[in-house]
Amino acid sequence: MQNIEQVKKLREETGVSITECKKALAEANDDIERAKEILRSRSRVMAEKKKDRVTCQGIIESYIHTNKKLGVLLELNCETDFVAKADDFKGLAHELCLQIAASDDEETPLLEQPWVKDPSKNVKELLDQYIAKVGENIVVKRFVRYEL
């Protein structure tokens, strides 16, 4: 039997809806780690289903390091203006800028890079989670990293 604290903790850690958290916990027999894995798997499936949907809205985000010797410009696209204006989406764009700024690995594509804040995940997994959360396709359209 799930308790509200488990559902709350899973929701805070994943950002997924309460209903989906309850379903995942039930399927995982109240094992939070297993429920997280179930949610990650569902996120990948959902993102795969949405990948062909048109993303004609979005934002351009920038980041300039405090030393003024490193900068990033990023275009992050989504399906609707509603999502593009959401604080979570803006936060995602900023986090992606920080990821790009922190990475000097020219060989590894952005989506395959380990996430700076949680190296156990890669950038694609983070995007998949966000896609599952908002229910829209999200695409890193383009970015550029400048460094002196």
N, C-alpha and C positions, 0 to 999 in steps of 0.2 A: 504494500500500500504506500503510495507516494505521500510525502508530507509537503506542505507548502514551502518549507525552507529549501527542500531539494529542487523544486520547480523554480523557485526564485533564484537560487544559486546558478542553476543551469541557464536560465534566461539571461542573467547578468553576464555570464561568461561567454555566451554564444550570440546574444542579440536576437535569437529566434523567438517566434511567438510563444505565448504560454501554452496554447493548444498543442503545438508541435513538441514543446518540451515535455508536456505530460505524456504524449504518445511515445516519445523516445524513451522516457523513463519506464513506462509500462513495458515496452518491448525489451528493455534492458534489465528488467526485474529490479528496478531502483538503483542500479549501478551507474553512478554519474559518469565515470570515465567511458563506459560502454555506450551510454546515451550520447555523449559527445561524438563518439565515433559514428554512431548511427546518423546523427544530425549532419556530420561532415559528408557522409556518403550521400545522404539525401540532397545536400547542397550541390554536390557535383552533378548529380542526375538532373536537378532542376536547372542548373546553369547550362548544361548540355542541351536541354530542350529549348532554351531561350536564345541560344547563340546566334541563330539566324534572323532574329527579330531586329528591325531597323532601329538604330540609335541616332536620332537626328537632333537631340537636345543635349545639354551638358554645360560644362563650365571650363574655363581656363584658369588654372591655379599657378601661382609662382612661389618660389622660395629663394631667398638670398641669404646666404650664411652671414653671420655677424662679422666675419673678417672681410666681407665684400669681395672675396676671391672665388666664390663658388655660387652658382645659381642654377635653378631648374625652372623650366616652363613645361607645363603639362596640359594636354587637352583630354578631359575625361567625359565620355559621352554616355547618355542614358536614353530611354525611350520618351519620357515626358518631362515637361517643364516643372511639373509638381515635384518630382524626385530631384531634379537639378537644383531646385531652390531649397531643398531640405538641408538642415544643419548637418545631419549624418553624412550626406553625400559630399558636402563641402569639406567635412572632416576627413572623409576617405581620400579626397583629392589632395588635401594637405599631407596626410600620412604617406601617400604615394610619392609626393614631392620629396619628403624627407628620406624615403627609401631610396629614391634615385640619387639624391645628394650623397647619401652614405655609401653608395655602391660605386666602386671604381672598376668593377668587373665588366669589361667590354665584351667578353666572350659569352657570358651567360645571358640569355634573354631575360628581360625584366620579370616575366611571369614565372620563370623557373627559379629565380633567386630566393634564398632563404629570407623570410621576413625579419627585418632588423629587430623588431620588438619581441618576436617569438620565433627563434631559429628552427623550431620543430615544424613550422609551417612554411609554405612558400607563398609568394604573392598571389598566384592563381587561386590557392585555397582561400585566401582572404577575400578575393573578389567573388568567388563562388558563394561564400557565406553571405556576403552583402547582397548578391543577386537573389539568393533564397529569402533573405530578410525583406527586401522591397518588392520582389516579384517582377522585376524588370531586367532586361539585358543591360549590362554595363561593360563598356569597352574603353581601354586605354588607347585612344586614337593615335596620339603621337606625343613625344616628349623630346626635350633636348636638355643636355647637361653641359654647362659651361664651367670651366675651371682655368684659373690663371696659373 
